Amino acid sequence: MTHPNKNSIPLNRYLVFLAIAGGGFGVDIWSKSAVFTKLGYPGKFTEPFIEGWLEFRFYTSFNHGALWGMGQGYSLFFAALSFIAIFGISFWLFVKRAAIFWWINIALALIMAGILGNLYDRMGLHGYINPKTDAPYQAVRDFFYFKFGTYSWPIFNVADICLVTGACMLILH
């Protein structure tokens, strides 16, 4: 009788990684599609769901940059970085076997979900066409809007939530 390799990655780590990364990606794409289908192109918003010192509503926006709108106009550069990150995460988890650690596996699955969701948009796969260029917008669709007093938090999406949560988990680790 042979014993399994103690250094091998258990199948459940692959399954959990795929479920979290795929699920997060799916929820991100679905939520963006639902909000943008209902509200339309950037600049459209709902009535506040929460109103007062804290305000929350949906507000459609195209982000041609990265986190908090930094790097506007560099969507293709950020798309290239996304491909590098996809390779790096896959290599670290499954070749270097970091996936044997639950916390790392889950953190990187969340980050992968965020990367995939925003990459989908950066590649213009969402189907929104720029009427000036007749080409797809290569920008991330954002729609969560929060305002705290007079401060408007940068608009974000489910992919951003996944990215930040995964990054915080890595920092805590």
Order of alpha helices (4+ residues) and beta strands (2+ residues): alpha-beta-alpha-alpha-beta-beta-beta-beta-alpha
